[in-house]
Amino acid sequence: MRILLIEDDILLGQGIVTGLSQGGFALDWVQDGEDAETVIRGTTYDAVVLDLGLPKVDGLTLLRHMRKSDNSMPVLILTARDAIEDRVAGLDAGADDYLIKPFDLAELQARLRALVRRANGISDSTLYHNRVALMISSRTVTLDDKPVTLSDREFVTLQELMLNTGRVLSKNQLEEKLYGWGEEIESNTIEVYIHHIRRKLYPELIKTIRGVGYMIPKEDP
């Protein structure tokens, strides 16, 4: 899952980037509303974590601009403003969730996972396909009810393919889910992850669409 963090507090931003990265999220971070508007126009994220007290363009204005331009990316407001009227204003402006500072990183991770599930039309935190079950919250995978160990990025690759069952994802689309700005990507990284997932689970799970990308076919009715 790729997340955009919009937060001007350097220490807090660094802590969120570290914590979410350890939880398997790919993070991009900007520190003012003007830069955020530029980034949002050119990049699609699974969710946005938005502070309200931003320089240049404040958080509520940024959120209203997003919704007026029909940008439906899930937005979680993260702010120290805890008055009821502030929460109402944020939700009415188009936020999908609201978390008050200080907060627990585990709760932030859980709320983001829930936002992404809802955005993909999924109510359950476990994804199923044939013999495979993927538990989003615990980041575990089973094959025929037996645990299978995947690396963090193998897990995210499988998760993205299972969230998009029946849809082809290109190599670039998968890379965008796995890596934030400045992270080095080797040319055959995705191929290696796909190879390992097939070996650990079963080869027919992921289909290669030559010249296009990869997909997990829909299950037969």
C-alpha positions in Angstrom: 0.0 0.0 0.0 1.4 3.4 -0.9 0.6 6.3 1.4 1.0 10.0 1.1 1.9 11.7 4.4 1.2 15.5 4.5 2.7 16.7 7.8 4.9 19.7 8.6 6.2 18.5 12.0 9.6 17.0 11.2 10.0 14.8 14.2 6.4 13.5 14.0 6.8 13.0 10.2 10.0 11.0 10.6 8.3 8.8 13.3 5.3 8.1 11.1 7.5 7.3 8.1 9.5 4.8 10.1 6.5 3.3 11.8 4.4 2.8 8.7 7.4 1.6 6.7 8.0 -1.1 9.3 4.3 -2.0 8.9 4.8 -2.7 5.2 3.5 0.6 3.8 5.4 2.6 1.1 5.6 6.2 2.1 5.9 9.5 0.3 6.1 12.6 2.6 5.5 16.3 1.8 5.5 19.1 4.4 3.2 21.8 3.1 -0.2 22.0 1.3 1.2 23.5 -1.9 3.6 20.7 -2.5 0.9 18.2 -1.6 -1.5 19.6 -4.3 1.3 19.2 -6.9 2.0 15.6 -5.8 -1.7 14.6 -5.7 -2.3 15.9 -9.2 0.3 13.5 -10.6 0.2 10.4 -8.4 -2.5 8.1 -7.1 -2.2 6.8 -3.6 -4.0 4.1 -1.6 -4.6 6.7 1.1 -3.6 10.1 2.3 -2.6 11.0 5.9 -3.4 14.7 6.2 -2.4 17.2 8.9 -4.7 20.3 9.1 -2.3 23.0 10.3 -0.1 23.1 7.1 1.9 26.0 5.7 1.0 27.6 2.4 -2.3 25.7 1.9 -4.1 24.5 5.0 -5.3 20.9 5.3 -9.1 21.6 5.0 -8.6 23.7 1.9 -6.4 21.0 0.3 -9.1 18.4 1.1 -11.9 20.5 -0.3 -9.8 21.0 -3.5 -9.3 17.3 -3.8 -13.0 16.5 -3.5 -14.1 19.4 -5.9 -11.8 17.9 -8.5 -13.4 14.4 -8.0 -10.3 13.0 -6.4 -11.7 10.1 -4.3 -8.5 8.9 -2.6 -9.2 7.9 1.0 -8.1 10.7 3.4 -7.4 10.3 7.1 -7.0 13.5 9.0 -4.3 13.4 11.7 -4.4 16.5 13.9 -4.2 17.9 17.4 -7.6 19.7 16.9 -9.9 17.6 19.0 -13.0 19.9 19.3 -16.2 18.4 18.0 -16.6 21.2 15.5 -13.2 20.5 14.1 -14.0 16.8 13.6 -17.3 17.7 12.0 -15.6 20.2 9.6 -13.1 17.7 8.6 -15.6 14.9 7.9 -17.9 17.3 6.1 -15.0 18.5 3.9 -14.6 14.9 2.6 -12.3 13.1 5.1 -12.9 9.4 5.5 -11.5 9.1 9.0 -10.1 11.4 11.8 -7.4 10.6 14.3 -6.3 12.9 17.2 -2.7 13.5 18.1 -1.1 12.0 20.1 -2.0 8.6 18.7 -0.7 5.0 18.6 1.1 3.9 15.4 -0.7 0.5 15.6 -4.1 2.3 15.5 -3.0 4.5 12.5 -1.9 1.4 10.6 -5.2 -0.4 11.4 -7.2 2.6 10.3 -5.3 2.9 7.0 -5.7 -0.8 6.3 -9.5 -0.4 6.9 -9.7 2.6 4.6 -7.9 0.8 1.8 -10.1 -2.3 2.3 -13.3 -0.1 2.0 -11.9 1.7 -1.0 -11.5 -1.7 -2.7 -15.0 -2.8 -1.7 -13.7 -5.4 0.8 -15.2 -5.7 4.3 -13.2 -8.6 5.6 -9.6 -8.2 6.7 -8.8 -11.6 5.2 -8.5 -12.2 1.4 -9.2 -15.6 0.0 -8.3 -17.2 -3.3 -8.6 -20.9 -3.8 -6.2 -22.5 -1.3 -4.6 -19.2 -0.2 -5.7 -16.9 2.6 -4.0 -13.6 3.3 -4.6 -11.8 6.6 -4.1 -8.1 6.0 -4.0 -7.1 9.7 -1.6 -9.8 10.9 0.4 -9.8 7.6 0.2 -13.6 7.5 -0.5 -16.0 4.6 -1.7 -19.6 4.7 -1.8 -22.3 2.0 -4.3 -25.1 2.7 -4.5 -23.6 6.3 -0.8 -24.0 6.8 1.3 -20.9 7.4 3.6 -19.7 4.6 6.5 -17.3 5.3 6.8 -14.4 2.8 9.1 -11.4 3.0 7.5 -8.0 3.6 7.6 -7.1 -0.1 6.5 -10.5 -1.3 3.5 -10.1 1.1 2.7 -6.6 -0.3 3.0 -7.9 -3.9 0.6 -10.8 -3.2 -1.8 -8.5 -1.3 -2.0 -6.0 -4.2 -2.7 -8.9 -6.7 -5.3 -10.3 -4.4 -7.0 -7.0 -3.9 -7.2 -6.7 -7.7 -8.2 -10.2 -8.6 -9.0 -10.5 -12.3 -7.2 -7.3 -13.2 -3.7 -7.1 -14.7 -1.2 -5.0 -12.8 1.8 -3.8 -14.7 5.4 -4.0 -13.3 5.3 -0.2 -12.8 2.0 -0.4 -10.9 3.4 -3.0 -8.5 6.6 -1.0 -8.0 4.6 2.1 -7.0 2.9 0.1 -4.3 6.2 -1.3 -2.9 8.5 1.7 -3.0 8.4 5.3 -1.9 10.5 8.2 -3.2 14.2 7.7 -3.3 14.1 3.9 -2.8 16.3 2.0 -5.2 14.5 -0.4 -7.4 16.5 -3.1 -9.3 15.3 -3.9 -12.8 14.1 -7.4 -12.1 12.8 -6.9 -8.6 9.1 -7.6 -9.3 10.0 -10.7 -11.3 12.0 -12.0 -8.3 9.1 -11.4 -5.9 6.6 -13.2 -8.3 9.0 -16.1 -8.7 9.3 -16.5 -4.9 5.5 -16.3 -4.3 4.8 -18.9 -6.9 7.5 -21.2 -5.4 6.2 -20.8 -1.9 2.5 -21.1 -2.8 1.8 -22.6 -6.2 2.8 -21.7 -9.7 -0.7 -21.3 -11.2 -1.7 -18.7 -8.6 -0.2 -15.8 -10.5 -0.6 -15.5 -14.3 1.9 -13.6 -16.5 0.3 -11.5 -19.2 3.3 -11.2 -21.5 4.2 -7.6 -22.3 1.5 -6.3 -19.9 2.0 -7.5 -16.3 0.7 -10.0 -13.8 -2.7 -11.1 -12.5 -4.5 -13.5 -10.2 -7.4 -14.8 -12.3 -10.9 -14.7 -10.8 -12.0 -18.0 -9.3 -14.5 -20.1 -11.3 -18.1 -19.6 -10.0 
